[in-house]
Every structure is written in C-alpha cells, then in structure tokens.
Amino acid sequence: MTLKDLDEVIQLDHASFSLPWPESSFRFEIEKNECSRCWVALLDQRIVGIMVAWLIVDEIHIATFAVDPVYRRQGIAQRLLAHTLVDGLNSGGEKGFLEVREGNLPARCLYEKLGFVDVGIRKNYYKDNGENAVMMNLEHPNIDMLESFL
C-alpha cells in the first residue's frame, strides 16, 4: 500500500465497514508508523483487498483487513492474510492476534482455518451497534501451512 493507493483503499474500507478508518489513519500507517505493514491485493490492476498489520516486538496484530464485497469468496482474503502472517513471521513475529465482530462468521472461519483460536470477548467493543468483539490468537503459527495458501 502506498499513498497513491489511498483513494481506492478508502473506497474499499467504506464499502466494507460501518466504522471505516479516516484517511488520516491510513496515511499515518503508510508514512509514520514504523511497526506498520500495509498491503493491498490487486486483481487486474484494481485494489480488491487491504490489510494493515502491526509487527510489535514478536507480535503480529491485524489492525484492519477487508476484501471488496464483489470479490469475496474467491480466496483473496486467505492469500492476503497468509502473506501478511508469513511476512511477519519472517521478520521476527512469533504469534498473532486480532479482534473480529462476534457475528462475522465468515471472517472467524477464515481465521480459524489459518490457526487462530478464540481467547476472549471484548464486550460492546463496536461503537456503531455495541456488538462484542472476539479476541483471537495465533500462538504457534505453522509457516509451512501458511505458505501453502500463497
């Protein structure tokens, strides 16, 4: 992800979330956050997926992650997540974590497929509707399995 991608990234973020990030947050991640790993997935030169992750010491935190609704269920999310995790592991990460809406069953299934497990609930985490967030951890990543999704 680069600054040139921001217009498409913002459009995709707004199409994916009821609480999208402001442009300034993406700009900060690209330009100033040394822990940030920002990726886009391209299909025919069009951005169809976005990922912002933070590598903090040995932890890979998935900060935001979306695939254009038109291109979902095609393996793009799986490849983008696997790529992000493999990159983080190759750069010193040893485990991963994230929060996901309790009702987002497709995302939760994807995370479980790549090795994440539920570890707790953050009550009323999402400000738009008070939905809980499920905290998920990836404690013992299998890099060979993750690479098989690339």
MARBA-3410 file (N, C-alpha, C, O; in Angstrom, 1 decimal):
150
0.9,-1.2,0.0,0.0,0.0,0.0,0.9,1.2,0.0,1.9,1.3,0.8 ~ 0.5,2.2,-0.9,1.3,3.4,-0.9,0.3,4.6,-0.9,-0.9,4.4,-0.9 ~ 0.8,5.8,-0.8,-0.1,6.9,-0.8,-0.9,7.0,-2.0,-2.1,7.5,-2.0 ~ -0.4,6.6,-3.2,-1.1,6.6,-4.4,-2.4,5.7,-4.4,-3.3,5.9,-5.1 ~ -2.4,4.7,-3.5,-3.5,3.8,-3.3,-4.6,4.3,-2.5,-5.7,3.7,-2.4
-4.4,5.4,-1.8,-5.4,5.9,-0.8,-6.8,6.0,-1.2,-7.7,5.6,-0.5 ~ -7.1,6.6,-2.4,-8.4,6.8,-2.8,-9.2,5.4,-2.9,-10.3,5.3,-2.4 ~ -8.5,4.4,-3.6,-9.1,3.1,-3.7,-9.2,2.4,-2.3,-10.2,1.8,-2.1 ~ -8.2,2.6,-1.5,-8.2,2.0,-0.2,-9.4,2.5,0.7,-10.1,1.8,1.3 ~ -9.6,3.8,0.6,-10.7,4.5,1.4,-12.0,4.0,0.8,-13.0,3.7,1.6
-12.2,3.9,-0.5,-13.4,3.4,-1.1,-13.7,2.0,-0.6,-14.9,1.7,-0.2 ~ -12.7,1.1,-0.6,-12.9,-0.3,-0.2,-13.2,-0.3,1.3,-14.1,-1.1,1.7 ~ -12.6,0.4,2.1,-12.8,0.5,3.5,-14.3,0.9,3.8,-14.9,0.3,4.6 ~ -14.7,1.9,3.1,-16.1,2.4,3.3,-17.1,1.3,2.8,-18.2,1.2,3.4 ~ -16.8,0.6,1.8,-17.7,-0.4,1.3,-17.8,-1.7,2.2,-18.7,-2.5,2.1
-16.7,-1.8,3.1,-16.6,-3.0,3.9,-17.0,-2.8,5.3,-17.5,-3.8,6.0 ~ -17.0,-1.6,5.9,-17.2,-1.4,7.3,-18.1,-0.3,7.6,-18.2,0.7,6.9 ~ -18.9,-0.5,8.7,-19.8,0.6,9.2,-19.0,1.6,10.0,-19.5,2.7,10.2 ~ -17.8,1.2,10.4,-16.9,2.2,11.1,-15.6,2.2,10.4,-14.6,1.7,10.9 ~ -15.6,2.8,9.2,-14.3,2.8,8.4,-13.3,3.8,9.0,-13.6,4.7,9.8
-12.0,3.5,8.7,-10.9,4.3,9.2,-10.9,5.7,8.4,-11.3,5.7,7.2 ~ -10.5,6.8,9.1,-10.4,8.0,8.3,-9.1,7.9,7.4,-8.2,7.1,7.7 ~ -9.1,8.7,6.4,-7.9,8.7,5.5,-6.6,9.0,6.3,-5.6,8.4,6.0 ~ -6.7,9.9,7.3,-5.5,10.2,8.1,-4.9,9.0,8.8,-3.7,8.9,9.0 ~ -5.7,8.0,9.2,-5.2,6.8,9.8,-4.4,6.0,8.8,-3.3,5.5,9.2
-4.9,5.8,7.6,-4.2,5.1,6.6,-2.9,5.8,6.3,-1.8,5.2,6.1 ~ -3.0,7.1,6.1,-1.8,8.0,5.8,-0.7,7.8,6.9,0.4,7.6,6.6 ~ -1.2,7.8,8.2,-0.2,7.6,9.3,0.5,6.3,9.2,1.7,6.2,9.4 ~ -0.3,5.2,8.9,0.2,3.9,8.8,1.3,3.8,7.7,2.3,3.1,7.9 ~ 1.0,4.4,6.6,1.9,4.3,5.5,3.2,5.1,5.7,4.3,4.7,5.4
3.0,6.3,6.2,4.1,7.3,6.3,4.9,7.3,7.6,6.1,7.5,7.6 ~ 4.2,7.0,8.7,4.9,7.3,10.0,5.0,6.1,11.0,5.9,6.1,11.8 ~ 4.1,5.1,10.9,4.2,4.1,11.9,5.2,3.0,11.5,5.0,2.3,10.5 ~ 6.3,3.0,12.2,7.4,2.1,11.8,7.0,0.6,12.1,7.7,-0.3,11.5 ~ 6.0,0.3,12.9,5.6,-1.0,13.1,4.6,-1.5,12.1,4.3,-2.7,12.0
4.1,-0.6,11.3,3.0,-0.9,10.3,3.5,-1.7,9.1,4.6,-1.4,8.6 ~ 2.7,-2.7,8.7,2.8,-3.4,7.5,1.5,-3.2,6.7,0.5,-3.7,7.1 ~ 1.6,-2.5,5.6,0.4,-2.2,4.8,0.4,-2.8,3.5,1.4,-2.7,2.7 ~ -0.6,-3.6,3.1,-0.7,-4.4,1.9,-2.0,-4.1,1.2,-3.0,-3.8,1.8 ~ -1.9,-4.3,-0.1,-3.1,-4.3,-1.0,-3.0,-5.6,-1.8,-2.0,-6.1,-2.1
-4.2,-6.1,-2.1,-4.3,-7.2,-3.1,-4.8,-6.6,-4.4,-5.8,-5.9,-4.4 ~ -4.2,-6.9,-5.5,-4.5,-6.4,-6.8,-5.1,-7.5,-7.7,-4.6,-8.7,-7.6 ~ -6.1,-7.2,-8.4,-6.7,-8.0,-9.5,-6.9,-7.2,-10.7,-7.7,-6.2,-10.6 ~ -6.3,-7.4,-11.8,-6.4,-6.6,-13.0,-6.1,-5.1,-12.7,-6.8,-4.2,-13.1 ~ -5.0,-4.9,-11.9,-4.6,-3.5,-11.5,-5.6,-2.8,-10.7,-5.5,-1.5,-10.5
-6.6,-3.5,-10.1,-7.6,-2.9,-9.2,-7.3,-3.4,-7.8,-7.1,-4.6,-7.6 ~ -7.4,-2.5,-6.8,-7.3,-2.9,-5.4,-8.6,-3.6,-5.0,-9.7,-3.0,-5.0 ~ -8.4,-4.9,-4.6,-9.6,-5.7,-4.2,-9.5,-6.1,-2.7,-10.4,-6.7,-2.2 ~ -8.3,-5.9,-2.1,-8.2,-6.2,-0.7,-7.2,-5.3,-0.1,-6.3,-4.8,-0.7 ~ -7.4,-5.0,1.2,-6.5,-4.2,2.0,-6.2,-4.9,3.3,-7.0,-5.6,3.9
-5.0,-4.6,3.8,-4.5,-5.1,5.1,-3.6,-4.1,5.8,-2.7,-3.6,5.1 ~ -3.8,-3.9,7.0,-2.9,-3.1,7.9,-2.6,-4.0,9.1,-3.5,-4.4,9.8 ~ -1.4,-4.3,9.3,-0.9,-5.1,10.4,0.2,-4.4,11.1,0.9,-3.7,10.5 ~ 0.4,-4.7,12.4,1.5,-4.1,13.1,2.4,-5.2,13.6,1.9,-6.2,14.2 ~ 3.7,-5.1,13.4,4.6,-6.0,14.0,5.3,-5.3,15.2,6.1,-4.4,15.0
4.9,-5.7,16.4,5.4,-5.1,17.6,6.1,-6.1,18.4,5.5,-7.1,18.9 ~ 7.4,-6.0,18.4,8.3,-6.9,19.0,8.2,-8.3,18.3,8.6,-8.4,17.2 ~ 7.5,-9.2,19.0,7.3,-10.5,18.3,5.8,-10.8,18.0,5.4,-12.0,17.8 ~ 4.9,-9.8,18.1,3.5,-10.0,17.8,3.1,-9.3,16.5,3.4,-8.2,16.2 ~ 2.3,-10.1,15.8,1.7,-9.6,14.5,0.2,-9.3,14.9,-0.6,-10.2,15.1
-0.2,-8.0,14.9,-1.5,-7.6,15.2,-2.2,-7.2,13.9,-1.8,-6.3,13.2 ~ -3.3,-7.9,13.6,-4.1,-7.5,12.4,-5.0,-6.3,12.8,-5.9,-6.4,13.7 ~ -4.7,-5.1,12.3,-5.4,-3.9,12.7,-6.7,-3.7,11.9,-7.7,-3.4,12.4 ~ -6.6,-3.8,10.5,-7.8,-3.8,9.7,-7.5,-4.6,8.5,-6.4,-4.7,8.0 ~ -8.6,-5.2,7.9,-8.4,-6.2,6.9,-9.8,-6.3,6.1,-10.8,-6.5,6.8
-9.8,-6.1,4.8,-11.0,-6.2,4.1,-10.8,-6.6,2.7,-9.7,-6.4,2.1 ~ -11.8,-7.2,2.1,-11.8,-7.5,0.7,-13.1,-6.9,0.1,-14.1,-7.0,0.7 ~ -12.9,-6.3,-1.1,-14.1,-5.7,-1.8,-15.2,-6.8,-1.8,-15.0,-7.9,-2.2 ~ -16.5,-6.3,-1.4,-17.6,-7.3,-1.4,-17.8,-8.0,-2.7,-18.3,-9.2,-2.7 ~ -17.5,-7.4,-3.8,-17.7,-8.0,-5.1,-16.7,-9.2,-5.3,-17.1,-10.1,-6.1
-15.6,-9.2,-4.7,-14.6,-10.2,-4.9,-14.4,-11.2,-3.7,-13.4,-11.9,-3.7 ~ -15.3,-11.2,-2.8,-15.3,-12.1,-1.7,-15.5,-13.5,-2.1,-16.1,-13.8,-3.2 ~ -15.1,-14.5,-1.3,-15.3,-15.9,-1.5,-14.5,-16.4,-2.7,-14.9,-17.4,-3.4 ~ -13.4,-15.8,-3.0,-12.5,-16.2,-4.1,-11.1,-16.5,-3.7,-10.2,-16.7,-4.5 ~ -10.9,-16.5,-2.3,-9.6,-16.9,-1.8,-8.6,-15.7,-1.6,-7.5,-15.9,-1.2
-9.1,-14.5,-2.0,-8.2,-13.3,-1.8,-7.9,-13.0,-0.4,-6.8,-12.8,0.0 ~ -8.9,-13.1,0.5,-8.7,-12.8,1.9,-7.7,-13.8,2.5,-6.8,-13.5,3.3 ~ -7.9,-15.1,2.1,-7.0,-16.1,2.7,-5.5,-15.9,2.2,-4.6,-16.0,3.1 ~ -5.3,-15.5,1.0,-4.0,-15.3,0.5,-3.4,-14.0,1.1,-2.2,-14.0,1.5 ~ -4.2,-13.0,1.3,-3.7,-11.7,1.9,-3.3,-11.9,3.3,-2.3,-11.4,3.8
-4.1,-12.6,4.1,-3.8,-12.9,5.5,-2.6,-13.8,5.6,-1.7,-13.5,6.4 ~ -2.5,-14.8,4.8,-1.4,-15.7,4.8,-0.1,-15.0,4.5,0.9,-15.1,5.2 ~ -0.2,-14.1,3.5,1.0,-13.3,3.1,1.4,-12.4,4.2,2.6,-12.4,4.6 ~ 0.5,-11.8,4.9,0.8,-10.9,6.0,1.5,-11.6,7.1,2.4,-11.2,7.7 ~ 0.9,-12.8,7.5,1.4,-13.6,8.6,2.8,-14.1,8.2,3.7,-14.1,9.1
3.0,-14.6,7.0,4.4,-15.1,6.6,5.4,-14.0,6.7,6.5,-14.2,7.2 ~ 5.0,-12.8,6.1,5.9,-11.7,6.2,6.3,-11.4,7.6,7.4,-11.1,8.0 ~ 5.3,-11.3,8.5,5.5,-11.0,9.9,6.4,-12.1,10.6,7.3,-11.7,11.4 ~ 6.2,-13.3,10.3,7.0,-14.4,10.9,8.4,-14.3,10.4,9.3,-14.5,11.2 ~ 8.6,-14.0,9.1,9.9,-13.9,8.6,10.7,-12.7,9.1,11.9,-12.6,8.9
9.9,-11.8,9.7,10.5,-10.5,10.2,10.6,-10.5,11.7,10.9,-9.5,12.3 ~ 10.5,-11.7,12.3,10.6,-11.8,13.8,9.4,-12.0,14.6,9.4,-12.2,15.8 ~ 8.2,-12.0,13.9,7.0,-12.3,14.7,6.9,-13.7,15.1,7.4,-14.6,14.4 ~ 6.3,-14.0,16.2,6.2,-15.3,16.7,4.7,-15.7,17.0,4.4,-16.9,17.1 ~ 3.8,-14.8,17.0,2.4,-15.1,17.3,1.6,-13.9,16.7,2.1,-12.9,16.4
0.3,-14.2,16.6,-0.6,-13.2,16.0,-1.8,-13.0,16.9,-2.2,-13.8,17.7 ~ -2.4,-11.8,16.7,-3.7,-11.6,17.4,-4.5,-10.6,16.6,-4.0,-9.8,15.8 ~ -5.9,-10.6,16.9,-6.8,-9.7,16.3,-8.1,-9.7,17.1,-8.3,-10.5,18.0 ~ -9.0,-8.7,16.7,-10.3,-8.7,17.2,-11.2,-8.8,16.0,-10.9,-8.2,14.9 ~ -12.4,-9.4,16.1,-13.3,-9.6,15.0,-14.7,-9.5,15.6,-15.0,-10.0,16.7
-15.6,-8.9,14.8,-17.0,-8.9,15.2,-17.5,-10.3,15.5,-17.3,-11.2,14.8 ~ -18.2,-10.4,16.6,-18.7,-11.7,17.1,-19.6,-12.3,16.0,-19.6,-13.6,15.8 ~ -20.4,-11.5,15.3,-21.3,-12.0,14.3,-20.7,-12.2,12.9,-21.4,-12.6,12.0 ~ -19.4,-11.9,12.7,-18.8,-12.0,11.4,-18.2,-13.5,11.2,-17.0,-13.7,11.3 ~ -19.1,-14.4,11.0,-18.8,-15.8,11.0,-17.9,-16.2,9.8,-17.0,-17.0,10.0
-18.0,-15.6,8.6,-17.1,-15.9,7.5,-15.6,-15.5,7.9,-14.7,-16.3,7.6 ~ -15.4,-14.4,8.5,-14.1,-13.9,8.9,-13.6,-14.9,10.0,-12.4,-15.3,10.0 ~ -14.4,-15.2,11.0,-13.9,-16.1,12.1,-13.5,-17.4,11.5,-12.5,-18.0,12.0 ~ -14.3,-18.0,10.6,-13.9,-19.2,10.0,-12.6,-19.2,9.2,-11.8,-20.1,9.3 ~ -12.3,-18.1,8.5,-11.1,-17.9,7.8,-9.9,-17.9,8.9,-8.9,-18.5,8.7
-10.1,-17.1,9.9,-9.0,-17.0,10.9,-8.8,-18.4,11.5,-7.6,-18.8,11.8 ~ -9.8,-19.1,11.8,-9.6,-20.5,12.4,-8.9,-21.4,11.4,-8.1,-22.2,11.8 ~ -9.2,-21.3,10.1,-8.6,-22.1,9.1,-7.1,-21.8,9.1,-6.3,-22.8,8.8 ~ -6.6,-20.6,9.4,-5.2,-20.3,9.4,-4.6,-20.5,10.8,-3.4,-20.1,11.0 ~ -5.3,-21.0,11.7,-4.7,-21.4,13.0,-5.1,-20.5,14.2,-4.7,-20.8,15.3
-5.9,-19.4,14.0,-6.3,-18.6,15.2,-7.3,-19.3,16.0,-8.1,-20.1,15.5 ~ -7.3,-19.1,17.3,-8.3,-19.6,18.2,-8.9,-18.5,19.1,-8.2,-17.5,19.3 ~ -10.2,-18.7,19.5,-10.8,-17.7,20.3,-10.2,-17.7,21.7,-9.9,-18.8,22.3 ~ -9.9,-16.5,22.3,-9.3,-16.5,23.6,-10.1,-15.6,24.5,-9.8,-15.5,25.7 ~ -11.1,-14.9,24.0,-11.9,-14.0,24.9,-12.9,-13.1,24.1,-12.9,-13.2,22.9
-13.6,-12.3,24.9,-14.6,-11.4,24.3,-14.3,-10.0,24.9,-14.0,-9.9,26.1 ~ -14.4,-9.0,24.0,-14.5,-7.6,24.4,-15.9,-7.2,24.3,-16.4,-7.0,23.2 ~ -16.6,-7.0,25.4,-18.0,-6.7,25.4,-18.2,-5.3,24.9,-17.5,-4.3,25.1 ~ -19.3,-5.2,24.0,-19.7,-3.9,23.5,-18.6,-3.1,22.8,-18.5,-1.9,22.9 ~ -17.7,-3.8,22.1,-16.5,-3.2,21.5,-16.8,-2.3,20.4,-16.1,-1.2,20.2
-17.8,-2.6,19.6,-18.0,-1.8,18.4,-19.0,-0.7,18.7,-20.2,-1.0,19.1 ~ -18.6,0.5,18.4,-19.4,1.7,18.8,-20.7,1.9,18.0,-21.6,2.5,18.4 ~ -20.7,1.3,16.8,-21.9,1.6,15.9,-23.1,0.8,16.4,-24.3,1.3,16.3 ~ -22.9,-0.4,17.0,-24.1,-1.2,17.4,-23.9,-1.9,18.8,-24.7,-2.7,19.2 ~ -22.7,-1.7,19.4,-22.5,-2.4,20.7,-22.1,-3.8,20.6,-22.1,-4.5,21.6
-21.8,-4.3,19.4,-21.5,-5.7,19.2,-20.2,-6.1,19.9,-19.3,-5.2,20.0 ~ -20.2,-7.3,20.4,-18.9,-7.8,21.0,-17.9,-8.1,20.0,-18.2,-8.3,18.8 ~ -16.6,-8.0,20.4,-15.5,-8.5,19.6,-15.0,-9.7,20.2,-14.9,-9.9,21.4 ~ -14.7,-10.7,19.3,-14.0,-11.9,19.7,-12.5,-11.7,19.6,-12.0,-11.3,18.5 ~ -11.8,-11.9,20.6,-10.3,-11.8,20.5,-9.8,-13.2,20.1,-10.2,-14.2,20.7
-8.9,-13.2,19.1,-8.4,-14.5,18.6,-6.9,-14.4,18.5,-6.3,-13.3,18.2 ~ -6.2,-15.4,18.9,-4.8,-15.5,18.9,-4.3,-16.6,18.0,-4.9,-17.6,17.8 ~ -3.1,-16.4,17.5,-2.4,-17.4,16.7,-1.1,-17.7,17.5,-0.1,-16.9,17.3 ~ -1.1,-18.7,18.4,0.0,-18.9,19.3,1.2,-19.6,18.7,2.4,-19.3,19.0 ~ 0.9,-20.6,17.9,2.0,-21.4,17.3,1.8,-21.5,15.8,1.4,-22.6,15.3
2.2,-20.5,15.1,1.9,-20.5,13.6,2.7,-21.5,12.9,3.9,-21.8,13.2 ~ 2.1,-22.1,11.9,2.7,-23.1,11.1,3.1,-22.5,9.8,2.2,-22.4,8.9 ~ 4.3,-22.0,9.6,4.7,-21.3,8.4,4.5,-22.1,7.1,4.2,-21.5,6.1 ~ 4.8,-23.4,7.2,4.6,-24.2,6.0,3.1,-24.3,5.6,2.8,-24.2,4.4 ~ 2.2,-24.4,6.6,0.8,-24.4,6.3,0.4,-23.0,5.7,-0.3,-23.0,4.7
0.9,-21.9,6.3,0.5,-20.6,5.8,1.0,-20.4,4.4,0.3,-19.8,3.5 ~ 2.3,-20.8,4.1,2.8,-20.7,2.8,2.0,-21.5,1.7,2.0,-21.1,0.6 ~ 1.4,-22.5,2.2,0.6,-23.3,1.2,-0.6,-22.6,0.7,-1.2,-22.9,-0.3 ~ -1.0,-21.5,1.4,-2.1,-20.7,0.9,-1.7,-19.6,0.0,-2.6,-18.9,-0.6 ~ -0.4,-19.4,-0.2,0.0,-18.3,-1.1,0.0,-18.7,-2.6,0.3,-17.8,-3.4
END
